[in-house]
Amino acid sequence: MTDETSSPRSLPPHAEGGRDGDISTLRKELIEARNLVIKTDNLLKNLHAELKQMGRKHEEQEKRHWMTSVTAYIGFAVIAGVGAIAYANAEVRTARSDAQANEARAAALQKDAEKIKAAEQTRRDSSEKALRVYELLGSEKEGPALNQAMTQAMHLDRGQLSALEGKAIDDRAAGMKRQLAEAARSAGESAYRRQDWNATSQDLGRYVELEPKVSDNIIWFHLGSARIQTKEFQGALHPLETFLKSAGGTKTAQYAGLLLGQAYEEVGNANRAREVYERAVTLYPGSEFAPQLRNRLKRLAAAAAPLGTPPATAAAPKPQ
């Protein structure tokens, strides 16, 4: 037993040769395995290095992405801020325009309100004035106060009165006007009979002013002849002309023609005076006024003749 364990067992020659081959093969495999391990280690190192590089790239990409995000956010914030400012400015301009338009409308409405208020106050004042005139027309007796009330009634602003107010004033004024006209006519005719020419001119002048349609044509003759006497020649033209339009061929008409021609002479209208005289002569050629009319025609003809032409007859004295 000892021998077997202490000394190696001898192997057959072919066994030794096979063990060396296995060892050689094993050595090769070990070398290959070590090379494979080294290669694997190198691959692992390369992979680790690549992973680190990829990590750094990923970090750089993350940094770039973060910077891009920050830049984009800042840009968006700037754009949003600019847009907000522009929108705010537009809103401010719109609000300012609206405020100005509202102020203009308010000013226009204020002016309209003031106009309406002024018109209402004017209408109220006119109504109050019309009421006072209406009361005066009913309370005043004949005289200056009533004449003044009539004048105020004629000069009322009818556009500021209602239809009812205007009719009430017109009705009462018409009644007072008729009374005043008749009173003036009566006073004027009485003054004419007294030969108070100033009173006749004033009263009958008042009558024809108040009465739109004078029914008695002789009133015009009395008024015109009274004004001839007071030397109101311009004021005598219309009454005498009116009288002659409907007087016909009466002797009074011939005398009115004599007075009218005199009035035209006094106001400097010789041509019209000659026409009036010629018409008056044809009415009554043999009347008592015919000589005066012919003398006046001769005087007018002499005045109209060229300088140095001898008159046909001596000029007649101017009638009184």
KOLFIRO-405002 format. One record per residue (C-alpha): residue number from 1; residue in one letter; x negated, y negated, z negated. Coordinates in nm, 2 decimals, always signed. Layout:
BEGIN
<n: NUM; res: A; px: X; py: Y; pz: Z>
...
END
This chain:
BEGIN
<n: 1; res: M; px: +0.00; py: +0.00; pz: +0.00>
<n: 2; res: T; px: -0.29; py: -0.24; pz: -0.09>
<n: 3; res: D; px: -0.46; py: -0.18; pz: +0.23>
<n: 4; res: E; px: -0.17; py: -0.25; pz: +0.42>
<n: 5; res: T; px: -0.11; py: -0.58; pz: +0.26>
<n: 6; res: S; px: -0.46; py: -0.71; pz: +0.23>
<n: 7; res: S; px: -0.59; py: -0.64; pz: +0.57>
<n: 8; res: P; px: -0.42; py: -0.74; pz: +0.88>
<n: 9; res: R; px: -0.26; py: -0.49; pz: +1.08>
<n: 10; res: S; px: -0.43; py: -0.43; pz: +1.39>
<n: 11; res: L; px: -0.23; py: -0.48; pz: +1.70>
<n: 12; res: P; px: -0.25; py: -0.33; pz: +2.02>
<n: 13; res: P; px: -0.43; py: -0.53; pz: +2.28>
<n: 14; res: H; px: -0.13; py: -0.60; pz: +2.49>
<n: 15; res: A; px: +0.04; py: -0.74; pz: +2.18>
<n: 16; res: E; px: -0.23; py: -0.99; pz: +2.11>
<n: 17; res: G; px: -0.22; py: -1.11; pz: +2.46>
<n: 18; res: G; px: +0.16; py: -1.16; pz: +2.44>
<n: 19; res: R; px: +0.14; py: -1.36; pz: +2.11>
<n: 20; res: D; px: -0.11; py: -1.60; pz: +2.26>
<n: 21; res: G; px: +0.13; py: -1.65; pz: +2.55>
<n: 22; res: D; px: +0.41; py: -1.73; pz: +2.31>
<n: 23; res: I; px: +0.20; py: -1.97; pz: +2.12>
<n: 24; res: S; px: +0.09; py: -2.14; pz: +2.44>
<n: 25; res: T; px: +0.45; py: -2.15; pz: +2.55>
<n: 26; res: L; px: +0.56; py: -2.27; pz: +2.21>
<n: 27; res: R; px: +0.28; py: -2.53; pz: +2.21>
<n: 28; res: K; px: +0.40; py: -2.65; pz: +2.55>
<n: 29; res: E; px: +0.75; py: -2.66; pz: +2.43>
<n: 30; res: L; px: +0.64; py: -2.85; pz: +2.12>
<n: 31; res: I; px: +0.45; py: -3.09; pz: +2.33>
<n: 32; res: E; px: +0.74; py: -3.13; pz: +2.56>
<n: 33; res: A; px: +0.97; py: -3.17; pz: +2.26>
<n: 34; res: R; px: +0.73; py: -3.44; pz: +2.12>
<n: 35; res: N; px: +0.72; py: -3.61; pz: +2.45>
<n: 36; res: L; px: +1.10; py: -3.59; pz: +2.47>
<n: 37; res: V; px: +1.12; py: -3.73; pz: +2.12>
<n: 38; res: I; px: +0.88; py: -4.01; pz: +2.21>
<n: 39; res: K; px: +1.07; py: -4.08; pz: +2.53>
<n: 40; res: T; px: +1.39; py: -4.07; pz: +2.33>
<n: 41; res: D; px: +1.24; py: -4.30; pz: +2.07>
<n: 42; res: N; px: +1.13; py: -4.53; pz: +2.35>
<n: 43; res: L; px: +1.47; py: -4.52; pz: +2.50>
<n: 44; res: L; px: +1.63; py: -4.59; pz: +2.17>
<n: 45; res: K; px: +1.39; py: -4.88; pz: +2.12>
<n: 46; res: N; px: +1.47; py: -5.01; pz: +2.46>
<n: 47; res: L; px: +1.84; py: -4.96; pz: +2.40>
<n: 48; res: H; px: +1.80; py: -5.15; pz: +2.07>
<n: 49; res: A; px: +1.62; py: -5.43; pz: +2.24>
<n: 50; res: E; px: +1.88; py: -5.44; pz: +2.51>
<n: 51; res: L; px: +2.15; py: -5.44; pz: +2.24>
<n: 52; res: K; px: +1.98; py: -5.73; pz: +2.06>
<n: 53; res: Q; px: +1.95; py: -5.91; pz: +2.39>
<n: 54; res: M; px: +2.31; py: -5.84; pz: +2.47>
<n: 55; res: G; px: +2.40; py: -5.97; pz: +2.12>
<n: 56; res: R; px: +2.20; py: -6.28; pz: +2.18>
<n: 57; res: K; px: +2.37; py: -6.33; pz: +2.51>
<n: 58; res: H; px: +2.71; py: -6.27; pz: +2.35>
<n: 59; res: E; px: +2.63; py: -6.52; pz: +2.08>
<n: 60; res: E; px: +2.52; py: -6.77; pz: +2.34>
<n: 61; res: Q; px: +2.84; py: -6.70; pz: +2.54>
<n: 62; res: E; px: +3.03; py: -6.75; pz: +2.22>
<n: 63; res: K; px: +2.85; py: -7.07; pz: +2.15>
<n: 64; res: R; px: +2.91; py: -7.19; pz: +2.51>
<n: 65; res: H; px: +3.27; py: -7.08; pz: +2.48>
<n: 66; res: W; px: +3.30; py: -7.27; pz: +2.15>
<n: 67; res: M; px: +3.13; py: -7.58; pz: +2.30>
<n: 68; res: T; px: +3.36; py: -7.55; pz: +2.60>
<n: 69; res: S; px: +3.66; py: -7.52; pz: +2.38>
<n: 70; res: V; px: +3.54; py: -7.81; pz: +2.17>
<n: 71; res: T; px: +3.47; py: -8.02; pz: +2.48>
<n: 72; res: A; px: +3.81; py: -7.92; pz: +2.63>
<n: 73; res: Y; px: +3.98; py: -8.00; pz: +2.30>
<n: 74; res: I; px: +3.81; py: -8.33; pz: +2.28>
<n: 75; res: G; px: +3.89; py: -8.40; pz: +2.65>
<n: 76; res: F; px: +4.25; py: -8.30; pz: +2.59>
<n: 77; res: A; px: +4.26; py: -8.51; pz: +2.28>
<n: 78; res: V; px: +4.12; py: -8.81; pz: +2.48>
<n: 79; res: I; px: +4.36; py: -8.76; pz: +2.76>
<n: 80; res: A; px: +4.65; py: -8.72; pz: +2.52>
<n: 81; res: G; px: +4.54; py: -9.03; pz: +2.34>
<n: 82; res: V; px: +4.51; py: -9.23; pz: +2.66>
<n: 83; res: G; px: +4.84; py: -9.10; pz: +2.77>
<n: 84; res: A; px: +5.00; py: -9.18; pz: +2.44>
<n: 85; res: I; px: +4.85; py: -9.53; pz: +2.45>
<n: 86; res: A; px: +4.97; py: -9.58; pz: +2.81>
<n: 87; res: Y; px: +5.32; py: -9.45; pz: +2.71>
<n: 88; res: A; px: +5.32; py: -9.67; pz: +2.41>
<n: 89; res: N; px: +5.22; py: -9.97; pz: +2.61>
<n: 90; res: A; px: +5.49; py: -9.89; pz: +2.87>
<n: 91; res: E; px: +5.74; py: -9.85; pz: +2.59>
<n: 92; res: V; px: +5.62; py: -10.18; pz: +2.44>
<n: 93; res: R; px: +5.66; py: -10.36; pz: +2.78>
<n: 94; res: T; px: +6.00; py: -10.20; pz: +2.83>
<n: 95; res: A; px: +6.10; py: -10.30; pz: +2.48>
<n: 96; res: R; px: +5.97; py: -10.65; pz: +2.54>
<n: 97; res: S; px: +6.15; py: -10.68; pz: +2.87>
<n: 98; res: D; px: +6.47; py: -10.56; pz: +2.71>
<n: 99; res: A; px: +6.42; py: -10.80; pz: +2.42>
<n: 100; res: Q; px: +6.37; py: -11.09; pz: +2.67>
<n: 101; res: A; px: +6.68; py: -10.98; pz: +2.87>
<n: 102; res: N; px: +6.88; py: -10.95; pz: +2.55>
<n: 103; res: E; px: +6.76; py: -11.29; pz: +2.44>
<n: 104; res: A; px: +6.86; py: -11.44; pz: +2.78>
<n: 105; res: R; px: +7.20; py: -11.27; pz: +2.76>
<n: 106; res: A; px: +7.24; py: -11.39; pz: +2.40>
<n: 107; res: A; px: +7.15; py: -11.74; pz: +2.51>
<n: 108; res: A; px: +7.40; py: -11.72; pz: +2.80>
<n: 109; res: L; px: +7.67; py: -11.59; pz: +2.57>
<n: 110; res: Q; px: +7.59; py: -11.86; pz: +2.32>
<n: 111; res: K; px: +7.63; py: -12.13; pz: +2.60>
<n: 112; res: D; px: +7.95; py: -11.97; pz: +2.71>
<n: 113; res: A; px: +8.08; py: -11.97; pz: +2.36>
<n: 114; res: E; px: +7.98; py: -12.33; pz: +2.32>
<n: 115; res: K; px: +8.16; py: -12.42; pz: +2.64>
<n: 116; res: I; px: +8.47; py: -12.23; pz: +2.54>
<n: 117; res: K; px: +8.46; py: -12.40; pz: +2.20>
<n: 118; res: A; px: +8.41; py: -12.74; pz: +2.36>
<n: 119; res: A; px: +8.69; py: -12.67; pz: +2.61>
<n: 120; res: E; px: +8.92; py: -12.55; pz: +2.32>
<n: 121; res: Q; px: +8.83; py: -12.87; pz: +2.12>
<n: 122; res: T; px: +8.90; py: -13.08; pz: +2.43>
<n: 123; res: R; px: +9.23; py: -12.91; pz: +2.48>
<n: 124; res: R; px: +9.32; py: -12.95; pz: +2.11>
<n: 125; res: D; px: +9.23; py: -13.32; pz: +2.12>
<n: 126; res: S; px: +9.44; py: -13.37; pz: +2.44>
<n: 127; res: S; px: +9.73; py: -13.20; pz: +2.27>
<n: 128; res: E; px: +9.70; py: -13.42; pz: +1.97>
<n: 129; res: K; px: +9.68; py: -13.73; pz: +2.19>
<n: 130; res: A; px: +9.98; py: -13.61; pz: +2.39>
<n: 131; res: L; px: +10.17; py: -13.56; pz: +2.07>
<n: 132; res: R; px: +10.09; py: -13.92; pz: +1.95>
<n: 133; res: V; px: +10.19; py: -14.06; pz: +2.29>
<n: 134; res: Y; px: +10.51; py: -13.86; pz: +2.28>
<n: 135; res: E; px: +10.59; py: -14.00; pz: +1.94>
<n: 136; res: L; px: +10.50; py: -14.35; pz: +2.04>
<n: 137; res: L; px: +10.73; py: -14.33; pz: +2.35>
<n: 138; res: G; px: +11.02; py: -14.23; pz: +2.13>
<n: 139; res: S; px: +10.95; py: -14.47; pz: +1.84>
<n: 140; res: E; px: +10.82; py: -14.80; pz: +2.00>
<n: 141; res: K; px: +11.06; py: -15.06; pz: +2.12>
<n: 142; res: E; px: +11.01; py: -15.27; pz: +2.43>
<n: 143; res: G; px: +10.69; py: -15.47; pz: +2.40>
<n: 144; res: P; px: +10.31; py: -15.44; pz: +2.41>
<n: 145; res: A; px: +10.31; py: -15.13; pz: +2.20>
<n: 146; res: L; px: +10.54; py: -14.95; pz: +2.43>
<n: 147; res: N; px: +10.35; py: -15.07; pz: +2.74>
<n: 148; res: Q; px: +10.03; py: -14.94; pz: +2.58>
<n: 149; res: A; px: +10.20; py: -14.60; pz: +2.51>
<n: 150; res: M; px: +10.32; py: -14.59; pz: +2.88>
<n: 151; res: T; px: +9.96; py: -14.66; pz: +2.99>
<n: 152; res: Q; px: +9.83; py: -14.38; pz: +2.77>
<n: 153; res: A; px: +10.09; py: -14.14; pz: +2.91>
<n: 154; res: M; px: +9.99; py: -14.21; pz: +3.27>
<n: 155; res: H; px: +9.62; py: -14.16; pz: +3.19>
<n: 156; res: L; px: +9.65; py: -13.83; pz: +3.00>
<n: 157; res: D; px: +9.44; py: -13.55; pz: +3.12>
<n: 158; res: R; px: +9.71; py: -13.32; pz: +3.24>
<n: 159; res: G; px: +9.47; py: -13.04; pz: +3.31>
<n: 160; res: Q; px: +9.41; py: -13.00; pz: +2.94>
<n: 161; res: L; px: +9.78; py: -12.98; pz: +2.86>
<n: 162; res: S; px: +10.02; py: -12.69; pz: +2.87>
<n: 163; res: A; px: +10.31; py: -12.70; pz: +3.12>
<n: 164; res: L; px: +10.56; py: -12.75; pz: +2.84>
<n: 165; res: E; px: +10.36; py: -13.04; pz: +2.69>
<n: 166; res: G; px: +10.32; py: -13.21; pz: +3.03>
<n: 167; res: K; px: +10.69; py: -13.18; pz: +3.11>
<n: 168; res: A; px: +10.79; py: -13.32; pz: +2.77>
<n: 169; res: I; px: +10.56; py: -13.62; pz: +2.82>
<n: 170; res: D; px: +10.68; py: -13.67; pz: +3.18>
<n: 171; res: D; px: +11.04; py: -13.65; pz: +3.08>
<n: 172; res: R; px: +11.01; py: -13.90; pz: +2.80>
<n: 173; res: A; px: +10.77; py: -14.13; pz: +3.00>
<n: 174; res: A; px: +11.01; py: -14.12; pz: +3.29>
<n: 175; res: G; px: +11.30; py: -14.24; pz: +3.07>
<n: 176; res: M; px: +11.08; py: -14.51; pz: +2.91>
<n: 177; res: K; px: +10.95; py: -14.61; pz: +3.25>
<n: 178; res: R; px: +11.29; py: -14.66; pz: +3.39>
<n: 179; res: Q; px: +11.39; py: -14.88; pz: +3.09>
<n: 180; res: L; px: +11.07; py: -15.08; pz: +3.12>
<n: 181; res: A; px: +11.11; py: -15.12; pz: +3.49>
<n: 182; res: E; px: +11.47; py: -15.25; pz: +3.45>
<n: 183; res: A; px: +11.37; py: -15.48; pz: +3.18>
<n: 184; res: A; px: +11.08; py: -15.62; pz: +3.39>
<n: 185; res: R; px: +11.31; py: -15.66; pz: +3.69>
<n: 186; res: S; px: +11.57; py: -15.85; pz: +3.48>
<n: 187; res: A; px: +11.31; py: -16.07; pz: +3.33>
<n: 188; res: G; px: +11.15; py: -16.14; pz: +3.67>
<n: 189; res: E; px: +11.48; py: -16.23; pz: +3.84>
<n: 190; res: S; px: +11.56; py: -16.46; pz: +3.55>
<n: 191; res: A; px: +11.22; py: -16.62; pz: +3.58>
<n: 192; res: Y; px: +11.27; py: -16.66; pz: +3.96>
<n: 193; res: R; px: +11.60; py: -16.84; pz: +3.90>
<n: 194; res: R; px: +11.42; py: -17.07; pz: +3.65>
<n: 195; res: Q; px: +11.14; py: -17.12; pz: +3.90>
<n: 196; res: D; px: +10.89; py: -16.99; pz: +3.65>
<n: 197; res: W; px: +10.66; py: -16.86; pz: +3.91>
<n: 198; res: N; px: +10.39; py: -16.72; pz: +3.67>
<n: 199; res: A; px: +10.65; py: -16.52; pz: +3.48>
<n: 200; res: T; px: +10.81; py: -16.41; pz: +3.80>
<n: 201; res: S; px: +10.48; py: -16.28; pz: +3.94>
<n: 202; res: Q; px: +10.40; py: -16.10; pz: +3.62>
<n: 203; res: D; px: +10.74; py: -15.94; pz: +3.55>
<n: 204; res: L; px: +10.83; py: -15.84; pz: +3.91>
<n: 205; res: G; px: +10.47; py: -15.72; pz: +3.96>
<n: 206; res: R; px: +10.52; py: -15.50; pz: +3.66>
<n: 207; res: Y; px: +10.86; py: -15.38; pz: +3.80>
<n: 208; res: V; px: +10.72; py: -15.27; pz: +4.14>
<n: 209; res: E; px: +10.43; py: -15.10; pz: +3.95>
<n: 210; res: L; px: +10.66; py: -14.89; pz: +3.74>
<n: 211; res: E; px: +10.93; py: -14.83; pz: +4.00>
<n: 212; res: P; px: +10.80; py: -14.61; pz: +4.29>
<n: 213; res: K; px: +11.11; py: -14.68; pz: +4.50>
<n: 214; res: V; px: +11.23; py: -15.04; pz: +4.50>
<n: 215; res: S; px: +11.60; py: -15.02; pz: +4.60>
<n: 216; res: D; px: +11.65; py: -15.39; pz: +4.64>
<n: 217; res: N; px: +11.43; py: -15.53; pz: +4.92>
<n: 218; res: I; px: +11.47; py: -15.89; pz: +4.81>
<n: 219; res: I; px: +11.26; py: -15.81; pz: +4.50>
<n: 220; res: W; px: +10.95; py: -15.80; pz: +4.74>
<n: 221; res: F; px: +11.04; py: -16.14; pz: +4.88>
<n: 222; res: H; px: +11.08; py: -16.30; pz: +4.53>
<n: 223; res: L; px: +10.75; py: -16.15; pz: +4.42>
<n: 224; res: G; px: +10.57; py: -16.26; pz: +4.74>
<n: 225; res: S; px: +10.71; py: -16.62; pz: +4.73>
<n: 226; res: A; px: +10.63; py: -16.65; pz: +4.36>
<n: 227; res: R; px: +10.27; py: -16.55; pz: +4.42>
<n: 228; res: I; px: +10.24; py: -16.81; pz: +4.70>
<n: 229; res: Q; px: +10.35; py: -17.07; pz: +4.45>
<n: 230; res: T; px: +10.08; py: -16.95; pz: +4.20>
<n: 231; res: K; px: +9.83; py: -16.94; pz: +4.48>
<n: 232; res: E; px: +9.78; py: -16.56; pz: +4.44>
<n: 233; res: F; px: +9.75; py: -16.53; pz: +4.82>
<n: 234; res: Q; px: +9.59; py: -16.19; pz: +4.83>
<n: 235; res: G; px: +9.85; py: -16.05; pz: +4.60>
<n: 236; res: A; px: +10.13; py: -16.20; pz: +4.81>
<n: 237; res: L; px: +10.04; py: -16.01; pz: +5.13>
<n: 238; res: H; px: +10.17; py: -15.67; pz: +5.03>
<n: 239; res: P; px: +10.51; py: -15.78; pz: +4.89>
<n: 240; res: L; px: +10.58; py: -16.00; pz: +5.19>
<n: 241; res: E; px: +10.47; py: -15.74; pz: +5.44>
<n: 242; res: T; px: +10.69; py: -15.48; pz: +5.27>
<n: 243; res: F; px: +10.99; py: -15.72; pz: +5.27>
<n: 244; res: L; px: +10.95; py: -15.80; pz: +5.65>
<n: 245; res: K; px: +10.94; py: -15.43; pz: +5.74>
<n: 246; res: S; px: +11.31; py: -15.39; pz: +5.66>
<n: 247; res: A; px: +11.44; py: -15.76; pz: +5.65>
<n: 248; res: G; px: +11.55; py: -15.77; pz: +6.01>
<n: 249; res: G; px: +11.61; py: -16.10; pz: +6.19>
<n: 250; res: T; px: +11.74; py: -16.31; pz: +5.90>
<n: 251; res: K; px: +11.66; py: -16.66; pz: +5.81>
<n: 252; res: T; px: +11.50; py: -16.54; pz: +5.49>
<n: 253; res: A; px: +11.28; py: -16.31; pz: +5.70>
<n: 254; res: Q; px: +11.17; py: -16.62; pz: +5.91>
<n: 255; res: Y; px: +11.08; py: -16.80; pz: +5.59>
<n: 256; res: A; px: +10.90; py: -16.50; pz: +5.46>
<n: 257; res: G; px: +10.70; py: -16.50; pz: +5.79>
<n: 258; res: L; px: +10.61; py: -16.86; pz: +5.73>
<n: 259; res: L; px: +10.48; py: -16.77; pz: +5.37>
<n: 260; res: L; px: +10.30; py: -16.46; pz: +5.49>
<n: 261; res: G; px: +10.12; py: -16.65; pz: +5.77>
<n: 262; res: Q; px: +10.02; py: -16.91; pz: +5.51>
<n: 263; res: A; px: +9.88; py: -16.64; pz: +5.29>
<n: 264; res: Y; px: +9.68; py: -16.49; pz: +5.58>
<n: 265; res: E; px: +9.54; py: -16.83; pz: +5.66>
<n: 266; res: E; px: +9.43; py: -16.88; pz: +5.30>
<n: 267; res: V; px: +9.25; py: -16.54; pz: +5.29>
<n: 268; res: G; px: +9.08; py: -16.62; pz: +5.62>
<n: 269; res: N; px: +9.26; py: -16.40; pz: +5.86>
<n: 270; res: A; px: +9.37; py: -16.64; pz: +6.13>
<n: 271; res: N; px: +9.44; py: -16.38; pz: +6.39>
<n: 272; res: R; px: +9.69; py: -16.20; pz: +6.17>
<n: 273; res: A; px: +9.84; py: -16.54; pz: +6.07>
<n: 274; res: R; px: +9.90; py: -16.63; pz: +6.43>
<n: 275; res: E; px: +10.08; py: -16.29; pz: +6.50>
<n: 276; res: V; px: +10.31; py: -16.35; pz: +6.20>
<n: 277; res: Y; px: +10.39; py: -16.70; pz: +6.30>
<n: 278; res: E; px: +10.47; py: -16.60; pz: +6.66>
<n: 279; res: R; px: +10.71; py: -16.32; pz: +6.54>
<n: 280; res: A; px: +10.88; py: -16.56; pz: +6.30>
<n: 281; res: V; px: +10.94; py: -16.82; pz: +6.58>
<n: 282; res: T; px: +11.11; py: -16.56; pz: +6.79>
<n: 283; res: L; px: +11.36; py: -16.48; pz: +6.51>
<n: 284; res: Y; px: +11.53; py: -16.83; pz: +6.49>
<n: 285; res: P; px: +11.38; py: -17.07; pz: +6.75>
<n: 286; res: G; px: +11.61; py: -17.35; pz: +6.64>
<n: 287; res: S; px: +11.60; py: -17.30; pz: +6.26>
<n: 288; res: E; px: +11.47; py: -17.55; pz: +6.01>
<n: 289; res: F; px: +11.14; py: -17.36; pz: +5.98>
<n: 290; res: A; px: +11.06; py: -17.35; pz: +6.35>
<n: 291; res: P; px: +10.88; py: -17.69; pz: +6.36>
<n: 292; res: Q; px: +10.65; py: -17.59; pz: +6.08>
<n: 293; res: L; px: +10.58; py: -17.25; pz: +6.25>
<n: 294; res: R; px: +10.49; py: -17.43; pz: +6.58>
<n: 295; res: N; px: +10.27; py: -17.68; pz: +6.41>
<n: 296; res: R; px: +10.08; py: -17.41; pz: +6.24>
<n: 297; res: L; px: +10.04; py: -17.22; pz: +6.57>
<n: 298; res: K; px: +9.90; py: -17.54; pz: +6.73>
<n: 299; res: R; px: +9.66; py: -17.59; pz: +6.45>
<n: 300; res: L; px: +9.53; py: -17.24; pz: +6.48>
<n: 301; res: A; px: +9.50; py: -17.28; pz: +6.85>
<n: 302; res: A; px: +9.30; py: -17.60; pz: +6.80>
<n: 303; res: A; px: +9.08; py: -17.44; pz: +6.54>
<n: 304; res: A; px: +9.01; py: -17.15; pz: +6.78>
<n: 305; res: A; px: +8.94; py: -17.38; pz: +7.09>
<n: 306; res: P; px: +8.57; py: -17.42; pz: +7.19>
<n: 307; res: L; px: +8.38; py: -17.72; pz: +7.04>
<n: 308; res: G; px: +8.44; py: -18.04; pz: +7.24>
<n: 309; res: T; px: +8.77; py: -17.94; pz: +7.39>
<n: 310; res: P; px: +9.03; py: -18.21; pz: +7.33>
<n: 311; res: P; px: +9.34; py: -18.09; pz: +7.15>
<n: 312; res: A; px: +9.67; py: -18.10; pz: +7.33>
<n: 313; res: T; px: +9.84; py: -18.27; pz: +7.05>
<n: 314; res: A; px: +9.75; py: -18.42; pz: +6.72>
<n: 315; res: A; px: +9.73; py: -18.17; pz: +6.43>
<n: 316; res: A; px: +10.03; py: -18.16; pz: +6.21>
<n: 317; res: P; px: +9.98; py: -18.23; pz: +5.84>
<n: 318; res: K; px: +9.95; py: -17.92; pz: +5.63>
<n: 319; res: P; px: +10.29; py: -17.83; pz: +5.48>
<n: 320; res: Q; px: +10.32; py: -17.83; pz: +5.10>
END
